[in-house]
Amino acid sequence: MTTLIARQSRNARLWQTFRAFCRSPMAVLGLVVLLLIVLGALLAPVLSPQDPYDLLQLDIMESRLPPGTQSSAGYTYLLGTDGQGRDMVSAILYGLRISLLVGLGSALIAFVIGTLAGLSAAYIGGRVETLVMRLVDLQLSFPTILAALLILALLGKGTANVVIAIVIVEWATYARTARGTALAEMRREYIEAARSLLLPQRVILLQHLLPNCLSPLIVLLTMQVARAIALEATLSFLGLGVPITEPSLGLLIANGYEFLLSGVYWISIYPGIALLVTIFAINLVGDRLRQVFNPKSAEL
């Protein structure tokens, strides 16, 4: 009976949160756009007229064709082709898959590591807290892009290495937020009650403290996904990101950069627009979540 009541209460809170989120038309628009982007990336093999990374499907004689040009295979290059003769629509859809995978994967891993470190530091205290926070301060003292570049200079190119680099430079943000939230929660009665019952630390951390610290961390995670996508695009644009065999949006932008002054704008502009729209949609959703989870927000 208690479990049923708790489940109904949780469902009621989720429904209330969803209704509060939907009160913002811009947030709903951002969510719809984001869902369409994710769906397009997932269905890239179905929606794309060609596999842009299959050399047998490419024709170098059709490189740098302007948008709307008819291909020799019978379909239209809606957004033109790049320097290798790849259809830009196909390249963008496949590039979105890499960008979203790297952004979401690195953000989730950094979220787990940083959250556990921050909660442990707040709960255990003492030398553990001092050590964790000194590492956090050290990490945050370096510019993010510079630290990522140094890490990739040591690790080399590769999708996995990009994820590792982003995790290393982003975990500290989650740790600081988790520690600050946990310190406020540590003063509440339910933590004292759990301690008085001599519950294991793991149970207190994961089943009592963590659920009550998730709201600001979820908002931070949303924002950090957009940040990770932008960081990956920057690293790929500079030539230290994903390899050319797995091009993301950043690498697509870099491929067309040298042709901008010659009037071949579409190779860089359209992937840039796709990147901008993706980050903007994520930020709209994250900003609304921040307002929903903030009980003092005047916009609710």
C-alpha positions as CSV (number, residue, x, y, z in Angstrom):
1,M,0.0,0.0,0.0
2,T,2.8,2.4,0.9
3,T,4.6,1.6,-2.4
4,L,1.4,2.3,-4.4
5,I,0.9,5.6,-2.6
6,A,4.5,6.6,-3.3
7,R,4.2,5.6,-6.9
8,Q,1.0,7.7,-7.3
9,S,2.7,10.6,-5.7
10,R,5.7,10.3,-8.0
11,N,3.4,10.1,-11.0
12,A,1.5,13.2,-9.9
13,R,4.7,15.2,-9.5
14,L,5.9,14.1,-12.9
15,W,2.6,15.2,-14.5
16,Q,2.7,18.5,-12.6
17,T,6.3,19.0,-13.9
18,F,5.2,18.2,-17.5
19,R,2.3,20.6,-17.3
20,A,4.5,23.4,-15.9
21,F,7.0,22.7,-18.7
22,C,4.3,23.0,-21.4
23,R,3.2,26.4,-20.2
24,S,6.2,27.9,-22.2
25,P,5.5,27.8,-26.0
26,M,9.2,28.4,-26.7
27,A,10.2,25.4,-24.5
28,V,7.7,23.2,-26.3
29,L,9.0,24.4,-29.6
30,G,12.5,23.6,-28.5
31,L,11.5,20.1,-27.4
32,V,9.7,19.4,-30.7
33,V,12.7,20.6,-32.7
34,L,15.0,18.5,-30.6
35,L,12.9,15.4,-31.0
36,L,12.8,15.9,-34.7
37,I,16.6,16.3,-34.8
38,V,17.1,13.2,-32.7
39,L,14.6,11.3,-34.9
40,G,16.4,12.5,-38.1
41,A,19.7,11.3,-36.7
42,L,18.4,7.9,-35.7
43,L,16.7,7.4,-39.1
44,A,19.7,8.7,-41.1
45,P,20.2,5.4,-43.0
46,V,16.5,5.6,-44.0
47,L,16.1,9.3,-44.7
48,S,19.4,9.9,-46.5
49,P,19.5,9.5,-50.3
50,Q,23.0,8.1,-50.0
51,D,25.5,6.9,-47.5
52,P,28.0,9.8,-47.5
53,Y,30.8,7.7,-46.2
54,D,30.5,4.9,-48.7
55,L,33.1,5.7,-51.3
56,L,31.3,3.5,-53.9
57,Q,28.3,5.9,-53.8
58,L,30.4,9.1,-54.2
59,D,31.3,10.8,-57.5
60,I,34.1,13.3,-57.3
61,M,32.8,14.9,-60.6
62,E,29.8,16.0,-58.6
63,S,31.7,17.8,-55.9
64,R,30.7,21.3,-54.8
65,L,27.4,21.3,-56.7
66,P,25.0,24.1,-55.6
67,P,21.8,23.3,-53.8
68,G,19.0,22.0,-56.0
69,T,21.3,20.3,-58.5
70,Q,20.1,17.0,-60.0
71,S,22.4,14.1,-59.3
72,S,23.4,11.4,-61.8
73,A,21.6,8.9,-59.6
74,G,18.3,10.6,-60.2
75,Y,17.7,12.4,-56.9
76,T,18.2,16.1,-56.1
77,Y,21.0,17.5,-54.0
78,L,18.7,19.7,-51.9
79,L,21.6,21.4,-50.0
80,G,24.3,20.7,-52.6
81,T,27.4,18.6,-52.3
82,D,30.8,19.1,-50.5
83,G,34.3,18.8,-51.9
84,Q,34.2,15.0,-52.0
85,G,30.8,14.9,-53.8
86,R,28.8,13.9,-50.7
87,D,25.2,14.9,-50.5
88,M,25.0,17.6,-47.8
89,V,21.6,16.4,-46.4
90,S,23.0,12.9,-45.9
91,A,26.3,14.3,-44.5
92,I,24.4,16.5,-42.0
93,L,22.1,13.7,-40.8
94,Y,25.0,11.3,-40.3
95,G,27.1,14.1,-38.7
96,L,24.3,14.7,-36.2
97,R,24.5,11.1,-35.1
98,I,28.2,11.6,-34.1
99,S,27.6,15.0,-32.5
100,L,24.6,13.8,-30.4
101,L,26.4,10.5,-29.5
102,V,29.5,12.3,-28.3
103,G,27.6,15.1,-26.6
104,L,25.1,12.9,-24.8
105,G,27.6,10.1,-24.0
106,S,30.2,12.4,-22.5
107,A,27.7,14.4,-20.6
108,L,26.2,11.3,-19.0
109,I,29.5,9.9,-18.0
110,A,30.7,13.2,-16.5
111,F,27.3,13.4,-14.7
112,V,27.8,10.1,-13.0
113,I,31.4,10.7,-12.0
114,G,30.9,14.2,-10.9
115,T,27.7,13.5,-9.0
116,L,29.1,10.6,-7.1
117,A,32.2,12.6,-6.3
118,G,30.3,15.6,-5.1
119,L,27.8,13.6,-3.0
120,S,30.6,11.6,-1.4
121,A,32.6,14.7,-0.6
122,A,29.6,16.3,1.1
123,Y,28.5,13.2,3.0
124,I,31.9,12.0,4.2
125,G,33.5,15.4,4.7
126,G,37.0,15.7,6.1
127,R,40.0,14.8,4.0
128,V,37.8,13.3,1.3
129,E,35.9,16.5,0.8
130,T,39.1,18.6,0.8
131,L,40.8,16.3,-1.8
132,V,37.7,16.3,-4.1
133,M,37.2,20.0,-3.9
134,R,40.9,20.8,-4.5
135,L,40.7,18.6,-7.6
136,V,37.6,20.4,-8.7
137,D,39.2,23.8,-8.1
138,L,42.3,22.7,-10.1
139,Q,40.2,21.4,-13.0
140,L,38.0,24.6,-13.2
141,S,41.1,26.8,-13.1
142,F,42.0,25.7,-16.6
143,P,40.1,27.0,-19.7
144,T,37.9,24.2,-21.0
145,I,39.0,24.3,-24.6
146,L,42.7,24.5,-23.7
147,A,42.5,21.5,-21.3
148,A,40.6,19.5,-23.9
149,L,43.2,20.3,-26.6
150,L,46.0,19.2,-24.3
151,I,44.3,15.9,-23.5
152,L,43.6,15.2,-27.2
153,A,47.2,16.1,-28.1
154,L,48.3,13.3,-25.7
155,L,45.5,10.8,-26.6
156,G,45.2,11.5,-30.3
157,K,42.2,11.6,-32.6
158,G,39.2,9.3,-32.1
159,T,35.6,9.4,-31.0
160,A,36.4,7.6,-27.7
161,N,39.2,10.0,-27.0
162,V,37.0,13.0,-27.6
163,V,34.5,11.6,-25.1
164,I,37.3,11.0,-22.5
165,A,38.6,14.5,-23.0
166,I,35.2,16.1,-22.5
167,V,34.5,14.0,-19.4
168,I,37.8,15.0,-17.9
169,V,37.1,18.7,-18.4
170,E,33.4,18.6,-17.4
171,W,33.1,16.3,-14.4
172,A,34.1,19.0,-12.0
173,T,31.1,21.2,-12.8
174,Y,28.8,18.4,-11.7
175,A,30.9,17.7,-8.6
176,R,30.6,21.2,-7.4
177,T,26.9,21.4,-8.0
178,A,26.2,18.1,-6.4
179,R,28.3,19.0,-3.3
180,G,26.5,22.3,-2.9
181,T,23.1,20.8,-3.2
182,A,24.0,17.8,-0.9
183,L,25.3,20.2,1.8
184,A,21.9,21.8,2.0
185,E,20.1,18.5,2.0
186,M,22.4,17.1,4.8
187,R,20.7,19.5,7.3
188,R,17.3,18.0,6.7
189,E,15.6,15.6,9.1
190,Y,15.4,12.6,6.7
191,I,19.2,12.3,6.6
192,E,19.4,12.4,10.4
193,A,16.7,9.8,10.6
194,A,18.5,7.5,8.1
195,R,21.7,7.9,10.1
196,S,20.0,7.1,13.3
197,L,18.7,3.9,11.8
198,L,22.3,3.0,11.0
199,L,21.6,2.5,7.3
200,P,24.7,1.8,5.2
201,Q,26.3,4.9,3.6
202,R,25.7,3.5,0.1
203,V,21.9,3.3,0.9
204,I,21.8,6.8,2.3
205,L,23.8,8.3,-0.6
206,L,21.9,6.6,-3.4
207,Q,18.4,6.1,-2.1
208,H,18.0,9.1,0.1
209,L,20.4,11.9,-0.7
210,L,20.8,11.4,-4.5
211,P,17.0,11.6,-5.4
212,N,16.7,14.9,-3.5
213,C,19.7,16.4,-5.3
214,L,18.7,15.5,-8.8
215,S,16.6,18.5,-9.9
216,P,19.5,21.0,-10.3
217,L,21.8,18.2,-11.7
218,I,19.2,17.3,-14.4
219,V,19.1,21.0,-15.4
220,L,22.9,21.1,-15.5
221,L,23.0,17.9,-17.5
222,T,20.7,19.4,-20.1
223,M,22.9,22.5,-20.5
224,Q,26.1,20.4,-20.5
225,V,24.9,18.2,-23.3
226,A,24.7,21.4,-25.5
227,R,28.1,22.5,-24.2
228,A,29.6,19.1,-25.0
229,I,28.2,19.2,-28.5
230,A,29.7,22.6,-29.1
231,L,33.0,21.6,-27.6
232,E,33.2,18.5,-29.8
233,A,32.4,20.6,-32.8
234,T,35.2,23.0,-31.9
235,L,37.7,20.3,-31.4
236,S,36.7,18.6,-34.7
237,F,36.9,22.0,-36.5
238,L,40.5,22.4,-35.2
239,G,41.4,18.9,-36.5
240,L,41.8,17.2,-33.1
241,G,38.3,15.7,-32.8
242,V,36.6,12.7,-34.5
243,P,38.5,11.1,-37.4
244,I,37.5,12.0,-41.0
245,T,35.9,8.6,-41.4
246,E,33.3,9.6,-38.7
247,P,32.7,13.3,-39.4
248,S,30.6,15.3,-37.1
249,L,29.0,18.7,-37.7
250,G,32.2,20.4,-36.6
251,L,34.3,18.5,-39.2
252,L,31.7,19.2,-41.9
253,I,32.0,22.9,-41.2
254,A,35.8,22.6,-41.3
255,N,35.6,20.8,-44.7
256,G,33.9,23.8,-46.3
257,Y,35.8,26.6,-44.6
258,E,38.4,26.9,-47.3
259,F,35.7,27.3,-50.0
260,L,33.8,30.1,-48.3
261,L,35.6,32.9,-50.0
262,S,35.0,31.3,-53.4
263,G,31.3,31.5,-52.9
264,V,30.7,27.8,-52.1
265,Y,28.9,28.7,-48.8
266,W,26.7,25.7,-48.4
267,I,29.4,23.2,-47.3
268,S,30.0,25.1,-44.1
269,I,26.8,27.1,-43.6
270,Y,24.2,24.3,-43.6
271,P,26.1,22.1,-41.0
272,G,26.6,25.3,-39.0
273,I,22.9,26.0,-39.0
274,A,22.2,22.4,-38.0
275,L,24.7,22.8,-35.1
276,L,23.2,26.1,-34.0
277,V,19.6,24.9,-34.1
278,T,20.5,21.7,-32.1
279,I,22.3,23.7,-29.4
280,F,19.6,26.4,-29.3
281,A,16.8,23.7,-28.9
282,I,18.7,22.0,-26.1
283,N,19.2,25.3,-24.3
284,L,15.5,26.2,-24.6
285,V,14.6,22.9,-23.0
286,G,17.2,23.3,-20.3
287,D,16.3,26.8,-19.5
288,R,12.6,25.8,-19.0
289,L,13.6,22.9,-16.8
290,R,15.6,25.3,-14.7
291,Q,12.5,27.4,-14.2
292,V,10.3,24.4,-13.5
293,F,12.6,23.0,-10.9
294,N,13.1,26.4,-9.2
295,P,10.2,26.9,-6.8
296,K,11.1,30.6,-6.5
297,S,10.8,31.2,-10.2
298,A,8.3,34.0,-10.9
299,E,7.5,32.6,-14.4
300,L,5.7,29.6,-13.1
